[in-house]
Each structure stands twice: as C-alpha cells, then as structure tokens.
Amino acid sequence: MASTFTANVSPISLEPLVEPAGDLTPAEVERYSRHLIIPEIGAVGQRRLKNAKVLVIGAGGLGSPALLYLAAAGVGTLGIIDDDAVDLSNLQRQVIHGVADVGRPKIESARDAIAGLNPLVDVRLHNVRLDATNALELFADYDLILDGADNFATRYLVNDAAAILGKPYVWGSIFRFDGQVSVFWEKYGPTYRDLYPEAPPAGSVPSCGEGGVFGMLCAAVGSLMVTEAVKLITGVGRSLLGRVALFDALGGSWREIRVSKDPAAEPITELTDYDAFCGITPAASADTEHTITATQLATMLASRKAGLKDFDLVDVRETGEHDIVRIDGSVLIPQGRILAGEAWAELPQDKDIVFHCKAGTRSANVLEAARKAGYQRVSHLDGGILAWVRDVEPQKPVY
C-alpha cells in the first residue's frame, strides 16, 4: 500500500501521544511479544499502548474491527459509544457481534467480544447517543478518538468537540466499495471542516443503510484506522494528518489526496446545532395531517385496485432496497432525485401522492420538500415499509 502513496515526508513531527505505563507483566510480555521485538515499538511503545485511553464512536461496521484490533494491540482502556442493538442485518460486516447477540445492546456484545480476546483491557460503556450536550464531557476522559460514525452531523460534532479539547482523532468513512481514512488534529493540522467545509445537501448522499456497503471494506478501513491510532499513541511512523487515504475495493487500489488547513478559518470555540448545519429536519414528525398508517395504506390500495380511488404510491428508497422488498403498486423515485429537483416532472400536482421509505424519515423529508414546492395532495407512510411488513405483509423480508 505504501508504495502507491506519494513519497513526500510530512513536515509535522508528532511526539508520542501517551506516556508509558509501568513495567509489563510476564503475561503481557508473552501476549505482546510480536510487538516487543519490533524496534520501533518495543517495550516502551507497548507500555504507551497499555497507558492509552481510546474512545470509539460506534460499535458497527468500522467500530467492530477497530475495537478488536485495539484490544489485541493492548490499548489499556477502550470506551465505546453506541445506543443501538444488534440486528441480523449487521452481521454481514459487524464482526464483533454474533448470532447470539441479535437484540442485545451493541456495547454489551462488543464488551464481551473484547473480554474474550483480551481480558486485560478496561472497557467503558457509554450507552448514549452522542450529541452536543455530552460530547465534551465524554471526550475529556480519553487521549484519542476513533470516529466510525455513519452520518455527517455526528462527524462535524466529533470534529468540533475534539478541536475544542485539543485532542486528535482518527476518522474513517465507508460507502459501497469506497473507503476513506484520515487523522485530524486542529493543534497541528487540518480538521474535517477543512476537508468538507460544507455538509452535502440533506438526502443527497445515501447512508450505508440506504445505499449498502461491501462488508469486507469495513475490515480494510477499520484496520487502517487502528494503524493510525497506534502510530499516534506510540509516536512512530508518518501520520495521515494532512492526508486522506482513499481505498477503492473494486479496483483493489489505494491513493491519497492532500488536505491543508484553511488559514482564514475561524477557530472552533463552541458546539452548535449539527442537524441544522447539515440541513436535517426533525423528521417532519409533527405533520400528522399528512401521515397515514400501514393499514390505512392497505385500504387505499384495495380501493385503487377496485377502481374506487386513484393515487400514486412513490417509494423514495434506493434501487437495492426496492429490490429486496417492495409494496406492490409502488413506483421507485429515490429521495436524492426528488430533493435535488430532478423528479418534480414525474410527480403530478393534480393527483394524490403517498411517499414511503424504509422507516419514515426519508419520506417525511420528501413530504416536506413537496409541500414547499407547492404540492397539496401529498402524504407519507408512518414507519415506512418496516411498518407495512409488520402490520400488513409479515411474510415479506426486512433489512
């Protein structure tokens, strides 16, 4: 991989992030012996790892391999932030969990897997959703943050909280066959805001849950994130600070781009409303007048089939989602095309339209956009196709 990168040397010399712990025990010497015989790591580097406190955001696709390799490497304290439960669809890529963990909190499943791999690691669980009210307090107890979040609002929050506290963090991102990894540290170089000064328009970039992810990509990106973390902790090698590593799994190639600090950027001094910054509306949840249930939709579809009612049912999910499960009689127009203004000609204003997605969030966003565009006869399905399968067609699959 290194041979494909540019050969220029980073002008930033970083000291080891963590001071060494005390002497290793005989059991630790045996466990970490393959590190100890590497001159660049050695006993001092391993003792730094033992003394390090690393917070991992998300025990999902990137958090799974990252947590396992951090634990295997001997990082002394691992914090995990996640408020989700293990779902069967997670197991295609979230290798820290197993079939027996389905339905369990991810942080508990991850803790048990770490204990089975390396019981010397102190695991701290944070069963919360990271937001502007708790980020600074949570980050303050750790030396380094690993950001495996899957949404832009959280990424900007992590960036700003780390900058305010003067802490470095390793960022990773995956989508379909593509991965990205970098290190951000405002004290010494660029931040995520230098790479992405503005968030993309809401709905323009599908999440992994909407667009899919090549499962094995998580291992490649997650392991590189841990590589950067260990380098920062021990002070060895050349950090990705100021560079973004890009992985194309289909092409089997790595490349890099350089990113520089914006000299005109205002210093980050406080947290903000990150949903608003990213253009995320509060799920249009209060618009009950334009919301229907799955059973109401079933009645409407029966009336349409009998020729008693006429309306369009528009599925605003992605093609792959539509291929897995669909409501018969729906037409697919992905959310991104509608929010970008490309698909209004396909949506008649003189006819009733019902939007639906997987769980109701995207269809609520499309509903709000349609009403702003002048559509009056529009509504959306509460709970999306998940509610439809639960209440109307339980024989159909979910994802």
C-alpha positions in Angstrom: 0.0 0.0 0.0 2.7 2.5 1.0 4.4 2.3 -2.5 1.3 3.8 -4.1 1.4 6.9 -1.9 3.4 10.0 -2.7 6.9 9.9 -1.2 6.9 13.4 0.3 7.5 13.5 4.1 5.1 15.2 6.5 6.6 18.4 7.8 4.8 17.8 11.1 6.7 15.9 13.7 4.4 14.5 16.4 5.5 13.3 19.8 4.0 10.2 21.3 0.5 10.9 22.5 0.7 8.9 25.7 3.4 8.4 28.4 4.5 4.9 29.1 2.8 2.8 31.8 4.8 0.8 34.3 6.7 -2.4 33.5 4.8 -5.1 31.6 4.0 -8.3 33.5 5.4 -11.6 32.3 2.0 -12.5 30.8 1.9 -9.2 29.0 5.4 -9.7 27.6 4.3 -13.1 26.2 1.0 -11.7 24.8 2.6 -8.7 23.1 5.9 -10.3 22.2 5.5 -9.7 18.5 5.2 -6.0 19.1 8.1 -6.0 21.6 10.6 -7.4 19.1 9.8 -4.6 16.6 12.4 -1.9 17.3 10.1 1.0 16.5 7.5 -0.3 19.1 9.5 -2.2 21.7 8.6 -2.3 25.4 8.3 1.5 25.7 5.8 1.6 22.8 3.8 -1.3 24.3 3.7 0.5 27.7 2.4 3.6 26.0 -0.4 1.4 24.4 -1.1 0.0 27.9 -1.5 3.5 29.3 -3.7 4.8 26.4 -7.4 5.6 26.6 -9.2 5.4 23.3 -12.8 6.2 22.7 -14.5 4.5 19.7 -17.7 6.1 18.3 -19.9 3.3 17.1 -19.7 -0.5 17.5 -20.8 -1.0 13.9 -19.0 -1.6 10.6 -15.9 0.3 11.4 -16.1 0.1 15.2 -16.1 -3.7 15.1 -12.7 -4.3 13.5 -11.3 -1.2 15.2 -12.3 -2.4 18.7 -10.9 -5.9 18.1 -7.6 -4.7 16.9 -7.2 -2.0 19.5 -7.9 -4.6 22.2 -5.5 -7.1 20.6 -2.8 -4.4 20.4 -3.0 -3.9 24.1 -4.7 -0.5 24.4 -5.3 -0.3 28.1 -8.7 1.5 28.2 -11.4 1.4 25.5 -14.5 3.4 25.6 -17.5 2.6 23.3 -20.3 5.0 22.4 -23.4 3.3 20.9 -27.1 3.3 21.7 -28.1 0.7 19.1 -28.9 -3.0 19.4 -27.5 -5.8 17.2 -29.7 -6.6 14.2 -29.4 -9.7 11.9 -28.5 -7.4 9.0 -25.5 -6.1 11.0 -23.7 -9.5 10.9 -22.7 -9.1 7.2 -19.9 -6.7 8.3 -20.0 -6.0 12.1 -17.8 -8.9 13.0 -17.5 -8.1 16.7 -21.1 -9.4 17.1 -22.6 -12.9 16.5 -25.9 -14.6 16.0 -26.4 -15.0 19.7 -26.1 -11.2 20.2 -29.0 -10.3 18.0 -31.3 -8.0 20.0 -28.6 -7.2 22.6 -27.1 -3.7 23.0 -24.1 -3.4 20.8 -21.9 -2.1 23.5 -22.5 -5.1 25.7 -21.9 -7.5 22.8 -18.7 -5.7 21.9 -17.5 -5.7 25.6 -17.9 -9.5 25.8 -16.0 -10.0 22.5 -13.2 -7.8 23.7 -13.1 -9.7 27.1 -12.8 -12.9 25.2 -9.9 -11.6 23.1 -8.0 -9.7 25.8 -9.3 -9.6 29.3 -6.5 -7.1 30.3 -8.4 -4.3 28.6 -10.6 -2.0 30.7 -13.8 -1.5 28.6 -16.0 1.5 29.4 -19.5 1.5 28.0 -21.4 4.7 27.0 -25.0 3.7 26.1 -25.9 7.1 24.8 -26.4 8.9 21.5 -23.6 11.3 21.0 -24.7 14.9 20.8 -23.7 18.5 21.7 -24.8 18.1 25.3 -22.5 15.2 26.1 -19.6 15.2 23.6 -17.2 17.4 25.5 -17.7 15.5 28.8 -17.3 12.1 27.1 -14.2 13.1 25.1 -12.4 14.7 28.0 -11.6 11.3 29.6 -9.8 9.9 26.6 -6.5 10.5 24.8 -7.7 9.7 21.3 -11.0 9.4 19.5 -11.8 7.0 16.6 -14.8 8.2 14.6 -16.7 5.4 12.9 -20.0 7.4 12.7 -22.2 6.9 9.6 -23.7 10.4 9.3 -22.4 13.9 8.6 -24.0 15.6 11.7 -22.0 13.3 14.1 -18.8 13.8 12.1 -18.9 17.5 12.4 -19.8 17.2 16.1 -16.8 14.9 16.7 -14.5 17.3 14.8 -15.6 20.3 16.8 -15.5 18.7 20.2 -12.1 17.2 19.5 -10.8 20.7 18.4 -12.2 22.4 21.4 -10.5 19.9 23.7 -7.2 19.9 21.7 -7.5 16.2 21.0 -6.6 14.2 17.8 -9.0 11.8 16.2 -8.9 9.2 13.5 -11.7 9.4 11.0 -13.0 6.6 8.8 -15.8 6.5 6.2 -17.3 3.8 4.0 -19.9 3.6 1.3 -20.5 0.7 -1.0 -17.0 -0.1 -2.4 -15.1 3.0 -1.3 -13.4 3.9 2.0 -11.6 6.9 3.4 -9.3 7.4 6.4 -7.5 10.4 7.8 -6.2 12.0 11.0 -7.5 15.4 12.2 -5.9 17.5 14.9 -6.6 21.2 14.9 -3.5 21.9 17.0 -1.1 20.6 14.3 -3.0 20.5 11.0 -6.3 20.4 9.2 -9.7 19.2 10.5 -12.7 17.6 9.0 -14.0 21.1 8.2 -11.0 21.7 6.0 -11.8 18.6 4.0 -15.6 19.3 3.9 -16.2 23.0 4.7 -19.9 22.5 4.0 -22.2 19.5 4.6 -23.7 18.0 1.4 -27.4 18.7 1.0 -29.6 16.6 3.2 -30.6 13.4 1.4 -28.1 13.8 -1.4 -25.7 11.1 0.0 -27.4 7.8 0.9 -26.3 6.2 4.2 -24.8 2.7 4.2 -28.2 1.5 5.4 -29.8 3.1 2.3 -27.0 2.5 -0.3 -25.3 -0.6 1.0 -21.7 -1.4 2.0 -19.3 -4.1 0.8 -18.8 -5.9 4.1 -15.1 -6.6 3.8 -14.4 -2.9 3.2 -15.0 -2.4 6.9 -12.0 -4.5 7.8 -9.7 -2.7 5.4 -10.7 0.8 6.6 -11.1 -0.2 10.3 -7.7 -1.7 10.5 -6.1 1.3 8.9 -7.8 3.5 11.5 -6.2 1.4 14.2 -2.9 1.6 12.5 -3.1 5.4 12.7 -4.2 5.3 16.3 -1.3 3.1 17.3 1.2 5.3 15.5 -0.2 8.4 17.3 0.0 6.7 20.7 3.5 5.4 20.2 4.9 8.2 18.1 6.2 6.0 15.3 5.9 6.4 11.6 4.2 9.1 9.5 0.7 10.1 10.4 -2.1 10.6 8.0 -2.5 14.1 9.4 -2.9 16.3 6.3 -3.6 13.4 4.0 -6.7 11.3 3.2 -6.2 7.7 2.2 -8.8 6.5 -0.3 -9.5 2.9 -0.9 -11.2 1.5 -4.0 -12.2 -2.1 -3.1 -13.4 -2.8 -6.7 -10.1 -1.6 -8.2 -8.0 -3.0 -5.4 -6.1 0.2 -5.1 -5.2 2.9 -2.5 -4.4 6.5 -3.4 -4.2 9.7 -1.3 -5.1 13.3 -1.5 -3.6 16.2 0.5 -5.7 18.5 2.6 -4.4 21.7 4.1 -5.6 23.9 7.0 -7.6 26.9 5.9 -5.7 29.9 7.2 -8.8 32.0 7.1 -11.0 29.6 9.0 -12.4 30.8 12.3 -11.2 28.8 15.4 -13.7 26.3 16.7 -14.7 27.5 20.2 -18.2 26.1 20.7 -20.6 23.4 19.6 -23.6 24.1 17.5 -26.8 22.5 16.2 -25.4 19.9 13.9 -28.7 18.7 12.5 -29.5 22.2 11.4 -25.9 22.7 10.0 -26.4 19.5 7.9 -29.9 20.6 6.8 -31.6 17.8 8.7 -35.2 18.5 9.7 -36.6 16.9 12.8 -38.1 14.1 10.7 -41.1 16.1 9.8 -42.6 14.2 12.7 -45.3 16.7 13.7 -47.1 16.6 10.4 -49.8 14.1 11.4 -52.3 15.6 9.0 -50.3 14.3 6.1 -49.3 10.9 7.6 -51.1 7.6 7.1 -50.6 4.2 8.7 -49.8 0.9 7.0 -53.4 -0.4 7.5 -54.8 2.8 6.0 -52.5 2.4 3.0 -53.6 -1.2 2.6 -57.2 0.0 2.5 -56.3 2.7 -0.1 -54.5 0.2 -2.3 -57.5 -2.1 -2.2 -59.8 0.8 -3.2 -57.4 1.7 -6.0 -57.4 -1.9 -7.3 -61.2 -1.8 -7.3 -61.2 1.4 -9.3 -62.7 3.4 -6.4 -59.6 5.6 -5.7 -56.7 6.9 -7.7 -53.3 7.9 -6.2 -49.6 7.3 -6.7 -47.5 5.4 -4.2 -43.9 6.6 -4.5 -41.1 4.6 -3.0 -38.2 7.1 -2.2 -35.6 4.5 -1.2 -32.6 3.3 -3.3 -32.8 0.7 -6.0 -31.1 -2.0 -3.9 -33.6 -1.6 -1.1 -36.5 -1.7 -3.6 -35.1 -5.0 -5.0 -35.1 -6.6 -1.5 -38.7 -5.8 -0.6 -41.4 -3.5 -2.1 -45.1 -2.6 -1.7 -46.9 -3.9 -4.8 -48.1 -1.0 -7.0 -45.4 1.5 -5.9 -43.1 3.4 -8.2 -39.5 4.0 -7.3 -38.1 7.6 -7.3 -35.2 7.8 -4.9 -35.1 10.6 -2.4 -32.0 12.2 -3.8 -33.6 12.8 -7.2 -36.6 14.5 -5.6 -34.6 16.7 -3.2 -32.3 17.7 -6.0 -35.3 18.9 -8.0 -34.8 16.4 -10.8 -38.0 14.4 -10.4 -40.8 17.0 -9.9 -42.0 16.5 -13.5 -42.7 12.8 -12.6 -44.9 13.8 -9.7 -48.3 15.3 -10.7 -49.7 18.0 -8.6 -53.3 17.3 -9.5 -53.3 13.8 -8.0 -52.9 12.3 -4.5 -49.4 11.0 -3.8 -48.2 8.9 -0.9 -44.5 8.7 -0.2 -42.8 5.9 1.6 -39.3 4.7 2.6 -37.8 2.2 5.0 -38.8 3.7 8.3 -40.5 7.0 7.6 -37.6 9.5 7.9 -36.8 10.0 4.2 -40.4 10.0 3.1 -41.1 12.7 5.8 -38.2 14.8 4.3 -39.6 14.3 0.8 -43.1 15.2 2.0 -41.8 18.5 3.5 -39.9 19.3 0.3 -43.0 18.5 -1.9 -45.2 20.8 0.3 -42.6 23.6 -0.1 -42.7 23.0 -3.8 -46.5 23.6 -3.9 -47.9 20.1 -3.6 -51.0 20.0 -1.6 -52.3 16.4 -2.1 -49.3 14.6 -0.5 -48.8 12.4 2.5 -46.4 9.7 3.7 -46.4 6.3 5.3 -45.7 6.4 9.0 -43.0 3.8 9.9 -42.3 3.1 6.2 -42.0 -0.4 4.8 -41.0 -1.8 8.2 -44.5 -0.9 9.4 -46.0 -2.3 6.3 -44.3 -5.7 6.7 -45.2 -5.7 10.5 -48.8 -4.8 10.1 -49.8 -5.9 6.5 -47.5 -8.4 4.9 -45.4 -10.1 7.6 -44.3 -12.8 5.1 -42.1 -10.3 3.3 -38.4 -9.8 4.4 -37.0 -6.8 6.2 -33.4 -5.5 6.1 
